[in-house]
Every structure is written in C-alpha cells, then in structure tokens.
Amino acid sequence: MIGVIGVSHKSASVKVREQLAFDREEADLLARRILSGEYIKELVILSTCNRTEIYFSAENICTNGAAKIIHGALQGVKNFSEDIQTYLFQLFHHDTVRHFFRVTSGMDSMIVGEYQIVAQVKNSYAEAEERGSIGKLFHRFFNKALECSKQVRMSTPFNRGACSVSYAAVEKCFEQFCDLENRNILLVGTGDTGELVLKNLHKKGCRNISVTNRTEETARKLASEYSCNVLPFEQLMDGIHTAEIIITSIAGKEPIFNAELIQPHLNGHEKVLMIDLGVPRNIHSNVSDIPFITLYNVDDLEEVIAMNAERKQEYVAVAEAIVDEKVKEFTNWLNGQNLAPAIRNIDKVIDAIYEKELNAFKGEFSDDEFEQMRKFNTHMSKKLKSRIVRRLKNVSDNGRLTEYVSVINQLFDKNQ
C-alpha cells in the first residue's frame, strides 16, 4: 500500500500550513518516529511553502491503521491543536499516485505549471535516501513522477509567464511601483525561492538590490552573478532603513520582522511593500498595521496566479492527459509487483503438493508409467495454476485490490 497524508494551499491557509512546516531536523525526527514500527517501510517528507505531505509505503496494515501511525507521529512532533486535524487530507493507492504525479508536474501548484516544485521533490527524495527510507517501490515511484514532470514541461508552455510564486511576487512589485527598476529593494534569503525572485527582478531591469542571508557566502555568490549589493545579516535593520521593497524567503520557525522591531528603522518612505514568501511566515501580520506598509504573504498572490491560470487553461488538458498516461504505466507496474509474490507462492505450493503426492506412488509404477504420470501432473498443475492466477487477477483488479492478494498469500503460504 502507498499513501499520502498532508496539507496544501488547497486545504489550508498559510496560518495552518506554517504549523505543519518541517525543517530538516524536525523532518528527521518525524521520520524516525514513523519508521520505528514494523508497518511503514518507505517514507518521504515533502515540505514547501505551499504544502507539507508525507508519502509512505506500508505492509500488513490497513489504510486506517497506517493513517493512525502518521497522525500520531505528526501530533508527537508538532503538538498541534485538534482542529488542525480537520485540514489534513489523506489518499491511498491509485489516488496517491495521481496526486503525486500532478504535484511533481506543477499541476497541483498555486501557479499551474511552476517548475520550482521539481527541485523541492528531488531534495525531499535525497533527504529520504540519507535516512535510508527509500526502497525499490519509492525509487520507481519518484523517478516515474519526475519523468512525468519532464514530459509535461516539454509538451506545454507552462514555463512562460508566472510559473512560480517568485514570479508572482515580482509582478506584485511591478503593480505597486511602475518605475520598479528605480526602487531600492532588499531581498532576505537566497535559497531557491530567493534566487528566482532575484532572477525575475533582474529581468525587470532592477539594479538597486541588496541581498542578505544567514550564510553570507551564498549571498555573495548570487550578488556576484546578478551585480547586487551584499548586506551582512547582522546589519539587516540597516537594509530596512533604505528599502522600499522588502521580499523575504528565509527558513525559520518565528518571524524575523514585526511592527515593533522595524518601525524605528523606517526612514519615512511614502510607500513600502513587504512580500513574505516564507512558510512559516517571516513577517508578523501586525506589520500591516503600519499605515504606509503593504504586506503580502504567499496566499495573497492568488490574483496574479488566477490570471496566469486563465491564460494557461488551454494547456491543462494536454498536461492532464500526460499525467493519466504516466499514472497508468506506474500503477500497472505496481499492481504487477503486488501480484508477483502471490503468483510465486501459488507456483511453489502447487508444485510441492504435486511432487509430494507423485513421489508417494513412485514405487507402484514402472519407470515409463511413472514418467507418464509426471507429464500428466505437470500438465494439470499448469492448468490449475493458470486458472487460479487468472481468477486472482480478475478479483484483485490486476493486483490493485491488495486485500484479495493478501488472502491468496495466506492460503498459499509455503511455510505452513
């Protein structure tokens, strides 16, 4: 069985999502708790600004039992209130495959077709490999999803226009300041999202940009590439003083800015735009109480996203058809994997029974007669096995309904 439990921008607001966001240390702790039992075999934790999703494979347990394990571990690590549970979605089997292929292809993103999710999926997979929680099934699962994503990207022009939250943020900047290239901009955080913001600002002709990051070396590397200024992180408030646009995308459990902290450092600009791309949020909501500050978070970018989605709607059907094809390919393989052990058990048990019974009568027949009996038994065993396997494929929907496969495994347990 494979499944996914989590939240996304479709099921929960940023206020809820930030309570379920995981940094690497928390993700490692969650993984250890989930994998400590005997039922969950493979695990990947995908945590981005738009979603936190726990993908898992399980054996010898029902869907409700697997969900209970995941929910319990989440509660143990995050200690969230009961009402958070209502925002969690859960999918199993084929629904998990389709959901993940759509996620990886950007079809489930806030901005349809955005490509940043691919790097995030690859990073989550790499972290899971380091934990030792990737096996044959998830190796195939994730690589097939990435194959699907690549084909969608090559077959549709989703890479044009607002194909990331980063692009949408820059569109918001341009909406607020028509002379954007002349404005002083402070970019806090130079990870994947920050780099995309910087790239899009640079395309707009912006040159008065200062970048800062906890790791200064990363900031210097980007600043060199895009001809920006580097602001040491400990001088962050100096950057607030001069900036008219402040965009944040830095990892952290608590906001780095609030109204009380930044107000003394503002220099009286007529208008200041702050865009918070962090989840958990980097900027406290009380900043919006300052009269001349406009504050947006990731959920506030929906207007730009909606306009972009309308333009791209004609290509959605093409992408969905590709997803459907790849989902079918993977589920056929997966169902075959479910059936293979059962078919091997059927072969071994029936062969063993025929061999045992045949040898019991060996002394009562001549060699020629015994050889004829052996040929007849071989013929009958093939017929019997073929009939059982054919019926198993029918009742289990070619291995999709694993409970039927489980019954056959018990009936033909070669160790009993």
N, C-alpha and C positions, 0 to 999 in steps of 0.2 A: 504494500500500500504506500502511495505517496500522498502528501497533503501539504497545505499551507494555512497558516493562521497569522493574522496581522491586521494592520490598519493602513489606510492610504488616504490621499486627498479626497477620494470619492466617499469615504465612510466617516471621516473625522476632520475637524478643524485643526489648524496649526496648534491651538491650545491643547488639544488632546494628543496630537502626534508628538509634540515635544516631550510629553510624559512617557512616551514609549520609544524615544530615540535612544540608540545604543552607541557608545563609543567602543573602541576596541577592547578595553578592559572589561566593560560590562558584558559585551558580546561573548568574550571568553568565559566569563562566569556563568552566563546563561547556558552556553553550550555544555559546560561541564555538568551542570545540574540535569539538563535534559538527557545527556548521553550516559549518565551514571546508572540508569536502569538497564534492563535487558531488551526492551522493546524497540526503542528508537535506534536505528542503525546508521543513518546518514543525516547530516544536518548542515544547512547554510542559512546564515542570518543576513538579510539584506536590509540595511538601514540607511535611508537617504532623507532629504528634506521633505519628500512627498510621501514616503511610505516606510513602514517597518514590517517586514514579512519574514516569517520563519518557515522555511521549506524543510521537509523531513521525509524520510522513508522509514517504515515500521514493519515489523513482522510479528505474527502470533498475537495480535491485539486488534480489537475493533476500532472503528473511527472515533467513537465516543471516548474510549479508553486513551487513545493517542492524544485527542484534544485535551483531555483532563491533565495529562502529563505536561503538555506545553503551557496550558493556562496556569498550572501550579508553579511551574518554573518562572514564568513571567511575573506572577504575583510575588514570588520569593525574592526576585532580583529588584523589581521596580516598586513593589509595595503600593500599587495604585489603588484608588478607591473602587468600590464595586461597580459604580456606574460606568467606569472605563470599559468594563467587560462588554457592555452593550454596543460598543463601537468596533469590536473585533469581528472580523469575518473569518470564516473557515471554509475551505474547499478540499475535496478529496478526489483521487483517481483522475479520470479524464478532465474534470473541471480544473484541477491543479495544473495540468499540462497546458491547457488552453490559456489559462490566466497567465502563467509564467512566460509563455511564448509571446503573448500580447505585451506584457510588461517589458521584456527584453527588446522587443521590436519598436518600443515607443508608442504603441497603440493604446496603452492604458495610462499614459503620462498626462500631466496637466496641459502640456503643449504636445499635441499629437505629432509623433514622429521625432521627438527630441532624441538626440544621439548620446547625451551625457550618461544615460542610464546604462549603456553598454559597458563603459569603464567602471561604473559602480557595481554591476553584476560580476565583472571579471575580478574586481578587488574582493568582493564578498566570497567568491569561489576560492581565490588564493588564500584568504584567511582560513577558510574551512579546510583546505588542504593542509595548512600548517597545523591545524588542530587534529588532523587525522580523521576527519569526519566525512571524507569523500570516498565512495566506493564505486564499483562498476556502474551501478544504476545512475547515480548522480553525475558521474563523468559523462555518460552518454546524454543524460537529460540536459545538462548545461551546454554542452557542445552543440547539441541539436538546436537549442534555443538561440545560441549565437549564430548558427548557420541560418536560421530563420530570419534573425535580425538583419544579417548581411544582405539576404535576398530582398527583403522589404526595402532596405536603403537603396539598393541598386535599381530596383524596379519602380520606385516612386520618388518624386521630387520633394520629399519631406525635409530635406536638408536646406531648402530655400526658405527664407522668411524666419519668423520667430520660432526657431526649433529648439529653444531651451529657455528656462526661466531666466538665465543670464541675459539672453537677447531681449526678453520681455522687460527686464529691469532697465536696460538701456533705452528701450522705446519709451518707457515712463519718464526717464530723464529728459528725452527729447521733447516729450509732451509738455513738460514743465518749463523747459528752457529751450526756446527755439535757436538761441545762439550757444548751443551746448559746447561747441569747441572752445569758447572763451571762458568757460567756467572753471573754478578750482574744484577739483574732485579728489576725495580721499577714499581709497579702496582698502578695507580692512579684511585681510585674509587672502592668501594667494594659492589656495588649493585649486582643484579642478574648476569649481564654480567661479572663483575669483579670477582665474586666468581667462575663462571665457568672457567674463564681464570686461576685463581689460582689453581683450582682443576686439570686442564689439565697440567699445569706446574709441579705440584707436582707429577703427574703420570709419567712425563718425567724424574723425579729424580732431579728436580731443588730444591735447598735449599737456595741459596743466594738471597732471595726475600725480598724486603721491600714493605710494603703496606701502603697507606695513603688515608685518606678520610676526608671530611669536618666534618663528625661526627666520632670522634675518637673512640667512644665506639664500633661502627660497625667494624672498622679496627682491634681493639684489639680482638674482638671475632673471626674473621677469622684468624688472626695471631696465636691465641692460637690453633685453630683447625689444622692449616697446618704448625705450627712451623716456622713462619716467623717473621721478624722484623717489628716493627711499627714505622713509621715516622710521627711525628706531621705535620699536613697540613701546618702550618706556616713555617715549615722548608723544604718545597717542593724543593727549589733550591739546598739544600744540597744533596738531593737524586739525582738530575740531575748530580751533580758533579761525583758521583761514578758509576752511572748506565751505562751499555752497551746496555740494552734493556729497553725501557720505553713503557708501554701499558696504555692507558687512556680510561676510560669509565665512565665519570662523567657528571652529568646533569648541563647544563649551557647554557646561550644564547650567550656568547662570548668565544673565545678561551682562555685557561689558559696559553698556551705557544705560543710564536712567536720567530722568529730568533733573534731579538734584545734582548729579555728577557733572552733566555737560553744561548746564545753564551758566555757571560762572565763566566758562571758556568761550562762549559765543561772542562774536565781535560786532553784532548788530547788522548782519546782512538782512536785506529786505525779505528774503525768502531762502529757506534751507530745506533741501529734500533729503530725507533719510530712507534708504531701502534696506530692509533686513531680509537676507536670503538664508539666514541660519535656522536650523531646527535641531535642538531647542533655539528659541529666539535669542539674538544677540542684543536687541534693543528693547527695553521695557516699554510697555504700551503707554506709560504716563508721559513719555516724551512728546506724544501728540497733543498734550495739554499746553505745551508752549506755543503761543499764538502763531508765530511765523514759520513753524516747522510742519512739514507734511511728511507723514510716516506711512510707508507701505511695508507689508510683510509678504511672504510668498503667496498667501491666499488672496491678497489684494490685487494680484496681477491678472486676475481672471478676465478682465475686459480685453486686454491685449491678446490673451490666449484664445478667447472666444472668436475674435475677429480672424485670427490666424486659422483656427479650426474650420471656420466657414469657407475660407479660401481653399483649404486642403481637402474638403469633404469629398470631392470627386475622386480622390485617390485612395480614400479609405477602403472602398470595396476591393480594389486591387490588393491592398495590403492584407485585408482580412482573408482573401482567398489564399494567399501565400501561407498565412498562419494556419488556416484549416488544413492545407496540404501537409505542412510540416508536423502538425499535431497528429494527423492520421498516420504518418510514417513512424513517428515515435511510439504512439500507442500500440500500433501493430507489433513493433519490436518488443515493447514492454509486455504485452499480452503473451507473446511467444515465450518471454522469459518466465512468466508466471506458469505457463503450461509445461515447459521443458522438464522441471524436476518431477512433476506428476507423471509425465509420459515415461520418463526413465524408470520410475518406481513400478509402473504398470508392466513394462517390459521385464524387469528383473524378477518381480514376484511371479508372474505367469510362467516365465522360463524356468524358474526354480521349482515351481509346482509340477510342471510337466516333466522336468528332468528327474525329480524325486520319484514320481509315480512310474515313470518309464523304467527306471533302474530297479524298481521293486519287482518287476516281472521279467527282468532280463534273463534269468536262468530258466525260464519256462518256454523259451522260443529258440529256434535256431538263429544263427547269425544273419541269414538272409531275411528271415521273418522279423527279427528284431530291427533290422535296418529299414524294412518297410514300415514298421510301427513308428520308428523315429521320424521318417519322412511325413507320415500322416500327422503325427503330433506337431511337427514344425508347421505344417500347413494349417492345422486347426488353431494353433496358438497365434499365428499371424492374423487369421480371420477374427479371432476373439479380441486380440489387442486393437486391431483396426476399428472394430465396432465400438469398443469402449472409448477409444480416443476420439472417434467421430462424435459420439454422443456427448463426451466431455466438452468438446469444442462448442457444440450446439448449446448446451445448457449454461455454459460459462461465458457465452458470447466471446468465444475465442480467447478465453483467459481473463477477460475484463472483470467478471464477477468472481473474485478470488475466493469467496466463501465456498463455492462449488469445488474449486480446485483443492481447497483445504480438506474437504470431505474425502475426496479421492486419495489425497496424500495419507490420510488416516486409514482408509480402507486398504490401501496397498503399501502400508509401511513395511518395508523389507526387514525391519528389526523386530517385528512382532511375530 
